[in-house]
Amino acid sequence: MSFIKHKGLLVLLVFIVIICGVSYINYSLEKYSEDEVIITLCEENKNSDKEVEKEVKNQVNPTNEKKKLVVHVCGAIINPNKLYKLESGSRVADAINIAGGATNEADLSKINLADIIKDGQKIYIPSYGEIEQQIDLFEKNNQIQGINENNSLININTASKIELKQLSGIGEVKATSIIEYRNKNNRFKSIEEIIKVTGIGQATYEKIKEKIIVN
């Protein structure tokens, strides 16, 4: 009888131990699950913060693409007088390439191929001899400007050497001296000032004063 009683107590004790063990395991699992949820939420919040930060950066810089520029390329190139799109930071050489390249007549030494282009810029590629022709035309126009509207008076501030030599008593040397004087002294202020030019005296001035002007 005593043996049965002790056996019953032993069974009860084992049962209590089992109950305690199961309760502890359940508690541990629940706590672990809660910690895992907290960690997961923290990771999600961290990722969410990164997404927000990335979105803000994208709003400040909505695109990483380079700005497009539009230029007008003309002159001695394969496909002239057209508009071309290039990326910001492109150079004149890039504009020539996108326009098909330069022709055999193109004088690329007259332009800076390394120039950075601007939006709306017109890029002109000159031909050989074109610059010299423009200079000659400019000089001829300057010669014409030396004569006033009625073609009778000569402006000593703008007249060419050829026009100055049309004046009485003014030859090659004196015409050259007149031009050198006006360039050095920033134009004549009056027709009387021409007397200060080397080689021109009062006598010469009296001969030409009715035929010259300044402006």
Rosetta constraint file for C-alpha pairs under 8 A:
AtomPair CA 1 CA 5 HARMONIC 6.40 0.50
AtomPair CA 2 CA 6 HARMONIC 6.29 0.50
AtomPair CA 3 CA 7 HARMONIC 6.08 0.50
AtomPair CA 4 CA 8 HARMONIC 6.15 0.50
AtomPair CA 5 CA 9 HARMONIC 6.45 0.50
AtomPair CA 6 CA 10 HARMONIC 6.20 0.50
AtomPair CA 7 CA 11 HARMONIC 6.26 0.50
AtomPair CA 8 CA 12 HARMONIC 6.21 0.50
AtomPair CA 9 CA 13 HARMONIC 6.10 0.50
AtomPair CA 10 CA 14 HARMONIC 6.20 0.50
AtomPair CA 11 CA 15 HARMONIC 6.13 0.50
AtomPair CA 12 CA 16 HARMONIC 6.20 0.50
AtomPair CA 13 CA 17 HARMONIC 6.24 0.50
AtomPair CA 14 CA 18 HARMONIC 6.18 0.50
AtomPair CA 15 CA 19 HARMONIC 6.17 0.50
AtomPair CA 16 CA 20 HARMONIC 6.17 0.50
AtomPair CA 17 CA 21 HARMONIC 6.06 0.50
AtomPair CA 18 CA 22 HARMONIC 6.15 0.50
AtomPair CA 19 CA 23 HARMONIC 6.19 0.50
AtomPair CA 20 CA 24 HARMONIC 6.15 0.50
AtomPair CA 21 CA 25 HARMONIC 6.21 0.50
AtomPair CA 22 CA 26 HARMONIC 6.20 0.50
AtomPair CA 23 CA 27 HARMONIC 6.14 0.50
AtomPair CA 24 CA 28 HARMONIC 6.11 0.50
AtomPair CA 25 CA 29 HARMONIC 6.16 0.50
AtomPair CA 26 CA 30 HARMONIC 6.13 0.50
AtomPair CA 27 CA 31 HARMONIC 6.13 0.50
AtomPair CA 28 CA 32 HARMONIC 6.02 0.50
AtomPair CA 29 CA 33 HARMONIC 6.03 0.50
AtomPair CA 30 CA 34 HARMONIC 6.19 0.50
AtomPair CA 31 CA 35 HARMONIC 6.17 0.50
AtomPair CA 32 CA 36 HARMONIC 6.04 0.50
AtomPair CA 33 CA 37 HARMONIC 6.18 0.50
AtomPair CA 34 CA 38 HARMONIC 6.25 0.50
AtomPair CA 35 CA 39 HARMONIC 6.14 0.50
AtomPair CA 36 CA 40 HARMONIC 6.04 0.50
AtomPair CA 37 CA 41 HARMONIC 6.08 0.50
AtomPair CA 38 CA 42 HARMONIC 6.18 0.50
AtomPair CA 39 CA 43 HARMONIC 6.19 0.50
AtomPair CA 40 CA 44 HARMONIC 6.12 0.50
AtomPair CA 41 CA 45 HARMONIC 6.06 0.50
AtomPair CA 42 CA 46 HARMONIC 6.07 0.50
AtomPair CA 43 CA 47 HARMONIC 6.13 0.50
AtomPair CA 44 CA 48 HARMONIC 5.95 0.50
AtomPair CA 45 CA 49 HARMONIC 6.08 0.50
AtomPair CA 46 CA 50 HARMONIC 6.35 0.50
AtomPair CA 47 CA 51 HARMONIC 6.26 0.50
AtomPair CA 48 CA 52 HARMONIC 6.23 0.50
AtomPair CA 49 CA 53 HARMONIC 6.10 0.50
AtomPair CA 50 CA 54 HARMONIC 6.07 0.50
AtomPair CA 51 CA 55 HARMONIC 6.08 0.50
AtomPair CA 52 CA 56 HARMONIC 6.18 0.50
AtomPair CA 53 CA 57 HARMONIC 6.29 0.50
AtomPair CA 54 CA 58 HARMONIC 6.19 0.50
AtomPair CA 55 CA 59 HARMONIC 6.24 0.50
AtomPair CA 56 CA 60 HARMONIC 6.37 0.50
AtomPair CA 57 CA 61 HARMONIC 5.99 0.50
AtomPair CA 57 CA 62 HARMONIC 7.65 0.50
AtomPair CA 58 CA 62 HARMONIC 4.54 0.50
AtomPair CA 58 CA 63 HARMONIC 6.83 0.50
AtomPair CA 66 CA 87 HARMONIC 5.91 0.50
AtomPair CA 66 CA 88 HARMONIC 5.98 0.50
AtomPair CA 67 CA 87 HARMONIC 5.85 0.50
AtomPair CA 67 CA 88 HARMONIC 5.28 0.50
AtomPair CA 68 CA 85 HARMONIC 6.23 0.50
AtomPair CA 68 CA 86 HARMONIC 5.58 0.50
AtomPair CA 68 CA 87 HARMONIC 4.65 0.50
AtomPair CA 68 CA 88 HARMONIC 5.78 0.50
AtomPair CA 69 CA 85 HARMONIC 5.40 0.50
AtomPair CA 69 CA 86 HARMONIC 5.15 0.50
AtomPair CA 69 CA 87 HARMONIC 5.85 0.50
AtomPair CA 69 CA 88 HARMONIC 6.03 0.50
AtomPair CA 69 CA 118 HARMONIC 6.93 0.50
AtomPair CA 69 CA 119 HARMONIC 4.75 0.50
AtomPair CA 69 CA 120 HARMONIC 7.27 0.50
AtomPair CA 70 CA 83 HARMONIC 6.43 0.50
AtomPair CA 70 CA 84 HARMONIC 5.53 0.50
AtomPair CA 70 CA 85 HARMONIC 4.58 0.50
AtomPair CA 70 CA 86 HARMONIC 6.47 0.50
AtomPair CA 70 CA 119 HARMONIC 5.37 0.50
AtomPair CA 70 CA 120 HARMONIC 5.57 0.50
AtomPair CA 70 CA 121 HARMONIC 7.53 0.50
AtomPair CA 71 CA 83 HARMONIC 5.55 0.50
AtomPair CA 71 CA 84 HARMONIC 5.45 0.50
AtomPair CA 71 CA 85 HARMONIC 6.59 0.50
AtomPair CA 71 CA 86 HARMONIC 7.83 0.50
AtomPair CA 71 CA 95 HARMONIC 7.85 0.50
AtomPair CA 71 CA 117 HARMONIC 8.00 0.50
AtomPair CA 71 CA 118 HARMONIC 7.57 0.50
AtomPair CA 71 CA 119 HARMONIC 6.18 0.50
AtomPair CA 71 CA 120 HARMONIC 5.08 0.50
AtomPair CA 71 CA 121 HARMONIC 5.05 0.50
AtomPair CA 71 CA 122 HARMONIC 5.90 0.50
AtomPair CA 71 CA 123 HARMONIC 7.24 0.50
AtomPair CA 72 CA 81 HARMONIC 6.57 0.50
AtomPair CA 72 CA 82 HARMONIC 5.78 0.50
AtomPair CA 72 CA 83 HARMONIC 4.65 0.50
AtomPair CA 72 CA 84 HARMONIC 6.48 0.50
AtomPair CA 72 CA 120 HARMONIC 7.09 0.50
AtomPair CA 72 CA 121 HARMONIC 6.28 0.50
AtomPair CA 72 CA 122 HARMONIC 4.62 0.50
AtomPair CA 72 CA 123 HARMONIC 6.05 0.50
AtomPair CA 73 CA 80 HARMONIC 5.97 0.50
AtomPair CA 73 CA 81 HARMONIC 5.72 0.50
AtomPair CA 73 CA 82 HARMONIC 6.00 0.50
AtomPair CA 73 CA 83 HARMONIC 6.58 0.50
AtomPair CA 73 CA 84 HARMONIC 7.37 0.50
AtomPair CA 73 CA 95 HARMONIC 7.10 0.50
AtomPair CA 73 CA 96 HARMONIC 7.40 0.50
AtomPair CA 73 CA 99 HARMONIC 7.09 0.50
AtomPair CA 73 CA 122 HARMONIC 5.97 0.50
AtomPair CA 73 CA 123 HARMONIC 4.82 0.50
AtomPair CA 73 CA 124 HARMONIC 6.12 0.50
AtomPair CA 73 CA 125 HARMONIC 7.91 0.50
AtomPair CA 74 CA 79 HARMONIC 7.81 0.50
AtomPair CA 74 CA 80 HARMONIC 4.35 0.50
AtomPair CA 74 CA 81 HARMONIC 4.57 0.50
AtomPair CA 74 CA 82 HARMONIC 7.08 0.50
AtomPair CA 74 CA 122 HARMONIC 7.64 0.50
AtomPair CA 74 CA 123 HARMONIC 6.28 0.50
AtomPair CA 74 CA 124 HARMONIC 5.04 0.50
AtomPair CA 74 CA 125 HARMONIC 6.37 0.50
AtomPair CA 75 CA 80 HARMONIC 6.05 0.50
AtomPair CA 75 CA 81 HARMONIC 7.49 0.50
AtomPair CA 75 CA 124 HARMONIC 5.20 0.50
AtomPair CA 75 CA 125 HARMONIC 4.60 0.50
AtomPair CA 75 CA 126 HARMONIC 5.91 0.50
AtomPair CA 75 CA 127 HARMONIC 7.57 0.50
AtomPair CA 76 CA 80 HARMONIC 7.24 0.50
AtomPair CA 76 CA 102 HARMONIC 6.03 0.50
AtomPair CA 76 CA 103 HARMONIC 5.53 0.50
AtomPair CA 76 CA 105 HARMONIC 6.46 0.50
AtomPair CA 76 CA 106 HARMONIC 5.05 0.50
AtomPair CA 76 CA 124 HARMONIC 7.87 0.50
AtomPair CA 76 CA 125 HARMONIC 5.24 0.50
AtomPair CA 76 CA 126 HARMONIC 5.97 0.50
AtomPair CA 76 CA 127 HARMONIC 5.94 0.50
AtomPair CA 77 CA 96 HARMONIC 7.08 0.50
AtomPair CA 77 CA 99 HARMONIC 6.86 0.50
AtomPair CA 77 CA 100 HARMONIC 6.80 0.50
AtomPair CA 77 CA 101 HARMONIC 5.72 0.50
AtomPair CA 77 CA 102 HARMONIC 4.15 0.50
AtomPair CA 77 CA 103 HARMONIC 5.01 0.50
AtomPair CA 77 CA 106 HARMONIC 7.18 0.50
AtomPair CA 77 CA 125 HARMONIC 6.96 0.50
AtomPair CA 78 CA 99 HARMONIC 6.56 0.50
AtomPair CA 78 CA 100 HARMONIC 5.10 0.50
AtomPair CA 78 CA 101 HARMONIC 5.80 0.50
AtomPair CA 78 CA 102 HARMONIC 5.99 0.50
AtomPair CA 78 CA 103 HARMONIC 5.89 0.50
AtomPair CA 79 CA 99 HARMONIC 5.37 0.50
AtomPair CA 79 CA 100 HARMONIC 5.82 0.50
AtomPair CA 79 CA 101 HARMONIC 7.95 0.50
AtomPair CA 80 CA 99 HARMONIC 6.95 0.50
AtomPair CA 84 CA 95 HARMONIC 7.51 0.50
AtomPair CA 84 CA 98 HARMONIC 7.37 0.50
AtomPair CA 84 CA 99 HARMONIC 7.39 0.50
AtomPair CA 86 CA 90 HARMONIC 6.50 0.50
AtomPair CA 86 CA 94 HARMONIC 7.94 0.50
AtomPair CA 86 CA 95 HARMONIC 7.34 0.50
AtomPair CA 88 CA 117 HARMONIC 7.98 0.50
AtomPair CA 88 CA 118 HARMONIC 7.93 0.50
AtomPair CA 89 CA 116 HARMONIC 6.02 0.50
AtomPair CA 89 CA 117 HARMONIC 6.97 0.50
AtomPair CA 90 CA 94 HARMONIC 6.11 0.50
AtomPair CA 90 CA 95 HARMONIC 7.59 0.50
AtomPair CA 90 CA 116 HARMONIC 5.79 0.50
AtomPair CA 90 CA 117 HARMONIC 6.07 0.50
AtomPair CA 91 CA 95 HARMONIC 6.67 0.50
AtomPair CA 91 CA 113 HARMONIC 6.75 0.50
AtomPair CA 91 CA 114 HARMONIC 5.56 0.50
AtomPair CA 91 CA 115 HARMONIC 5.31 0.50
AtomPair CA 91 CA 116 HARMONIC 4.29 0.50
AtomPair CA 91 CA 117 HARMONIC 5.36 0.50
AtomPair CA 92 CA 96 HARMONIC 6.37 0.50
AtomPair CA 92 CA 112 HARMONIC 7.28 0.50
AtomPair CA 92 CA 113 HARMONIC 4.93 0.50
AtomPair CA 92 CA 114 HARMONIC 6.06 0.50
AtomPair CA 92 CA 115 HARMONIC 5.60 0.50
AtomPair CA 92 CA 116 HARMONIC 6.41 0.50
AtomPair CA 92 CA 117 HARMONIC 6.13 0.50
AtomPair CA 92 CA 123 HARMONIC 7.50 0.50
AtomPair CA 93 CA 97 HARMONIC 6.28 0.50
AtomPair CA 93 CA 113 HARMONIC 4.87 0.50
AtomPair CA 93 CA 114 HARMONIC 6.59 0.50
AtomPair CA 94 CA 98 HARMONIC 6.21 0.50
AtomPair CA 95 CA 99 HARMONIC 6.23 0.50
AtomPair CA 96 CA 100 HARMONIC 6.63 0.50
AtomPair CA 96 CA 101 HARMONIC 5.11 0.50
AtomPair CA 96 CA 102 HARMONIC 6.45 0.50
AtomPair CA 97 CA 101 HARMONIC 4.57 0.50
AtomPair CA 97 CA 102 HARMONIC 7.68 0.50
AtomPair CA 102 CA 106 HARMONIC 5.94 0.50
AtomPair CA 102 CA 125 HARMONIC 7.92 0.50
AtomPair CA 105 CA 127 HARMONIC 5.17 0.50
AtomPair CA 105 CA 128 HARMONIC 5.95 0.50
AtomPair CA 106 CA 125 HARMONIC 6.47 0.50
AtomPair CA 106 CA 126 HARMONIC 5.81 0.50
AtomPair CA 106 CA 127 HARMONIC 4.37 0.50
AtomPair CA 106 CA 128 HARMONIC 6.15 0.50
AtomPair CA 107 CA 111 HARMONIC 7.96 0.50
AtomPair CA 107 CA 125 HARMONIC 7.29 0.50
AtomPair CA 107 CA 126 HARMONIC 5.75 0.50
AtomPair CA 107 CA 127 HARMONIC 5.00 0.50
AtomPair CA 107 CA 128 HARMONIC 5.01 0.50
AtomPair CA 108 CA 112 HARMONIC 7.83 0.50
AtomPair CA 108 CA 113 HARMONIC 7.68 0.50
AtomPair CA 108 CA 125 HARMONIC 7.13 0.50
AtomPair CA 108 CA 126 HARMONIC 7.40 0.50
AtomPair CA 110 CA 126 HARMONIC 7.33 0.50
AtomPair CA 111 CA 125 HARMONIC 7.43 0.50
AtomPair CA 117 CA 121 HARMONIC 6.80 0.50
AtomPair CA 126 CA 130 HARMONIC 6.29 0.50
AtomPair CA 126 CA 131 HARMONIC 7.33 0.50
AtomPair CA 127 CA 131 HARMONIC 7.91 0.50
AtomPair CA 129 CA 133 HARMONIC 6.31 0.50
AtomPair CA 130 CA 134 HARMONIC 6.34 0.50
AtomPair CA 131 CA 135 HARMONIC 6.33 0.50
AtomPair CA 132 CA 136 HARMONIC 6.27 0.50
AtomPair CA 133 CA 137 HARMONIC 6.23 0.50
AtomPair CA 134 CA 138 HARMONIC 6.10 0.50
AtomPair CA 135 CA 139 HARMONIC 6.27 0.50
AtomPair CA 136 CA 140 HARMONIC 6.32 0.50
AtomPair CA 137 CA 141 HARMONIC 6.24 0.50
AtomPair CA 138 CA 142 HARMONIC 6.27 0.50
AtomPair CA 139 CA 143 HARMONIC 6.36 0.50
AtomPair CA 140 CA 144 HARMONIC 6.52 0.50
AtomPair CA 141 CA 145 HARMONIC 6.27 0.50
AtomPair CA 142 CA 146 HARMONIC 6.56 0.50
AtomPair CA 142 CA 158 HARMONIC 7.08 0.50
AtomPair CA 142 CA 159 HARMONIC 7.18 0.50
AtomPair CA 142 CA 160 HARMONIC 6.88 0.50
AtomPair CA 143 CA 147 HARMONIC 7.73 0.50
AtomPair CA 143 CA 158 HARMONIC 7.77 0.50
AtomPair CA 143 CA 159 HARMONIC 5.90 0.50
AtomPair CA 143 CA 160 HARMONIC 4.99 0.50
AtomPair CA 143 CA 162 HARMONIC 7.64 0.50
AtomPair CA 143 CA 163 HARMONIC 6.95 0.50
AtomPair CA 144 CA 159 HARMONIC 7.83 0.50
AtomPair CA 145 CA 158 HARMONIC 6.71 0.50
AtomPair CA 145 CA 159 HARMONIC 6.86 0.50
AtomPair CA 146 CA 154 HARMONIC 5.72 0.50
AtomPair CA 146 CA 155 HARMONIC 5.12 0.50
AtomPair CA 146 CA 156 HARMONIC 7.16 0.50
AtomPair CA 146 CA 157 HARMONIC 7.69 0.50
AtomPair CA 146 CA 158 HARMONIC 4.93 0.50
AtomPair CA 146 CA 159 HARMONIC 3.72 0.50
AtomPair CA 146 CA 160 HARMONIC 6.52 0.50
AtomPair CA 146 CA 163 HARMONIC 7.08 0.50
AtomPair CA 147 CA 151 HARMONIC 5.41 0.50
AtomPair CA 147 CA 152 HARMONIC 6.97 0.50
AtomPair CA 147 CA 153 HARMONIC 5.98 0.50
AtomPair CA 147 CA 154 HARMONIC 4.78 0.50
AtomPair CA 147 CA 155 HARMONIC 6.07 0.50
AtomPair CA 147 CA 159 HARMONIC 6.96 0.50
AtomPair CA 147 CA 163 HARMONIC 7.94 0.50
AtomPair CA 148 CA 152 HARMONIC 6.85 0.50
AtomPair CA 148 CA 153 HARMONIC 5.87 0.50
AtomPair CA 148 CA 154 HARMONIC 6.48 0.50
AtomPair CA 148 CA 155 HARMONIC 6.98 0.50
AtomPair CA 152 CA 211 HARMONIC 6.93 0.50
AtomPair CA 153 CA 210 HARMONIC 7.85 0.50
AtomPair CA 153 CA 211 HARMONIC 4.80 0.50
AtomPair CA 153 CA 212 HARMONIC 5.18 0.50
AtomPair CA 153 CA 213 HARMONIC 6.41 0.50
AtomPair CA 154 CA 159 HARMONIC 6.57 0.50
AtomPair CA 154 CA 163 HARMONIC 7.35 0.50
AtomPair CA 154 CA 164 HARMONIC 7.48 0.50
AtomPair CA 154 CA 211 HARMONIC 6.21 0.50
AtomPair CA 154 CA 212 HARMONIC 4.71 0.50
AtomPair CA 154 CA 213 HARMONIC 5.98 0.50
AtomPair CA 155 CA 159 HARMONIC 5.61 0.50
AtomPair CA 155 CA 212 HARMONIC 5.77 0.50
AtomPair CA 155 CA 213 HARMONIC 4.77 0.50
AtomPair CA 155 CA 214 HARMONIC 5.27 0.50
AtomPair CA 155 CA 215 HARMONIC 7.29 0.50
AtomPair CA 156 CA 164 HARMONIC 7.37 0.50
AtomPair CA 156 CA 178 HARMONIC 7.79 0.50
AtomPair CA 156 CA 188 HARMONIC 7.49 0.50
AtomPair CA 156 CA 191 HARMONIC 7.92 0.50
AtomPair CA 156 CA 212 HARMONIC 6.47 0.50
AtomPair CA 156 CA 213 HARMONIC 6.37 0.50
AtomPair CA 156 CA 214 HARMONIC 6.06 0.50
AtomPair CA 157 CA 179 HARMONIC 7.98 0.50
AtomPair CA 157 CA 182 HARMONIC 6.65 0.50
AtomPair CA 157 CA 187 HARMONIC 5.55 0.50
AtomPair CA 157 CA 188 HARMONIC 6.16 0.50
AtomPair CA 157 CA 214 HARMONIC 6.01 0.50
AtomPair CA 157 CA 215 HARMONIC 7.23 0.50
AtomPair CA 159 CA 163 HARMONIC 5.83 0.50
AtomPair CA 159 CA 164 HARMONIC 6.32 0.50
AtomPair CA 160 CA 164 HARMONIC 6.31 0.50
AtomPair CA 161 CA 165 HARMONIC 6.23 0.50
AtomPair CA 161 CA 172 HARMONIC 7.45 0.50
AtomPair CA 161 CA 175 HARMONIC 5.50 0.50
AtomPair CA 161 CA 176 HARMONIC 6.58 0.50
AtomPair CA 161 CA 179 HARMONIC 7.52 0.50
AtomPair CA 162 CA 166 HARMONIC 6.91 0.50
AtomPair CA 163 CA 167 HARMONIC 7.57 0.50
AtomPair CA 164 CA 170 HARMONIC 6.70 0.50
AtomPair CA 164 CA 171 HARMONIC 7.96 0.50
AtomPair CA 164 CA 175 HARMONIC 5.65 0.50
AtomPair CA 165 CA 170 HARMONIC 5.12 0.50
AtomPair CA 165 CA 171 HARMONIC 5.22 0.50
AtomPair CA 165 CA 172 HARMONIC 6.66 0.50
AtomPair CA 165 CA 175 HARMONIC 6.15 0.50
AtomPair CA 166 CA 170 HARMONIC 7.17 0.50
AtomPair CA 167 CA 208 HARMONIC 6.33 0.50
AtomPair CA 167 CA 211 HARMONIC 7.62 0.50
AtomPair CA 168 CA 204 HARMONIC 7.69 0.50
AtomPair CA 168 CA 207 HARMONIC 6.46 0.50
AtomPair CA 168 CA 208 HARMONIC 6.34 0.50
AtomPair CA 169 CA 204 HARMONIC 6.26 0.50
AtomPair CA 169 CA 207 HARMONIC 7.73 0.50
AtomPair CA 170 CA 174 HARMONIC 5.55 0.50
AtomPair CA 170 CA 175 HARMONIC 6.09 0.50
AtomPair CA 171 CA 175 HARMONIC 5.96 0.50
AtomPair CA 172 CA 176 HARMONIC 6.20 0.50
AtomPair CA 173 CA 177 HARMONIC 6.28 0.50
AtomPair CA 174 CA 178 HARMONIC 6.18 0.50
AtomPair CA 174 CA 198 HARMONIC 7.51 0.50
AtomPair CA 174 CA 199 HARMONIC 6.34 0.50
AtomPair CA 174 CA 200 HARMONIC 7.23 0.50
AtomPair CA 175 CA 179 HARMONIC 6.46 0.50
AtomPair CA 176 CA 180 HARMONIC 6.21 0.50
AtomPair CA 177 CA 181 HARMONIC 6.03 0.50
AtomPair CA 177 CA 197 HARMONIC 6.46 0.50
AtomPair CA 177 CA 198 HARMONIC 6.52 0.50
AtomPair CA 177 CA 199 HARMONIC 7.96 0.50
AtomPair CA 178 CA 182 HARMONIC 6.33 0.50
AtomPair CA 178 CA 194 HARMONIC 7.42 0.50
AtomPair CA 178 CA 197 HARMONIC 6.12 0.50
AtomPair CA 179 CA 183 HARMONIC 6.19 0.50
AtomPair CA 180 CA 184 HARMONIC 6.13 0.50
AtomPair CA 181 CA 185 HARMONIC 6.03 0.50
AtomPair CA 181 CA 187 HARMONIC 7.83 0.50
AtomPair CA 181 CA 197 HARMONIC 6.45 0.50
AtomPair CA 182 CA 186 HARMONIC 5.48 0.50
AtomPair CA 182 CA 187 HARMONIC 4.30 0.50
AtomPair CA 182 CA 188 HARMONIC 5.91 0.50
AtomPair CA 183 CA 187 HARMONIC 6.34 0.50
AtomPair CA 188 CA 193 HARMONIC 6.38 0.50
AtomPair CA 188 CA 194 HARMONIC 7.33 0.50
AtomPair CA 188 CA 214 HARMONIC 6.74 0.50
AtomPair CA 189 CA 193 HARMONIC 6.87 0.50
AtomPair CA 189 CA 214 HARMONIC 7.09 0.50
AtomPair CA 190 CA 194 HARMONIC 7.79 0.50
AtomPair CA 190 CA 213 HARMONIC 7.84 0.50
AtomPair CA 190 CA 214 HARMONIC 6.16 0.50
AtomPair CA 191 CA 209 HARMONIC 7.01 0.50
AtomPair CA 191 CA 212 HARMONIC 6.86 0.50
AtomPair CA 191 CA 213 HARMONIC 6.12 0.50
AtomPair CA 191 CA 214 HARMONIC 6.28 0.50
AtomPair CA 192 CA 205 HARMONIC 7.65 0.50
AtomPair CA 192 CA 209 HARMONIC 7.90 0.50
AtomPair CA 193 CA 197 HARMONIC 7.76 0.50
AtomPair CA 194 CA 200 HARMONIC 7.19 0.50
AtomPair CA 194 CA 205 HARMONIC 7.44 0.50
AtomPair CA 195 CA 200 HARMONIC 5.46 0.50
AtomPair CA 195 CA 201 HARMONIC 5.45 0.50
AtomPair CA 195 CA 202 HARMONIC 6.51 0.50
AtomPair CA 195 CA 205 HARMONIC 6.61 0.50
AtomPair CA 196 CA 200 HARMONIC 7.20 0.50
AtomPair CA 196 CA 201 HARMONIC 7.91 0.50
AtomPair CA 200 CA 204 HARMONIC 5.91 0.50
AtomPair CA 200 CA 205 HARMONIC 6.99 0.50
AtomPair CA 201 CA 205 HARMONIC 6.28 0.50
AtomPair CA 202 CA 206 HARMONIC 6.18 0.50
AtomPair CA 203 CA 207 HARMONIC 6.65 0.50
AtomPair CA 204 CA 208 HARMONIC 6.54 0.50
AtomPair CA 205 CA 209 HARMONIC 5.58 0.50
AtomPair CA 206 CA 210 HARMONIC 7.98 0.50
AtomPair CA 208 CA 212 HARMONIC 6.45 0.50
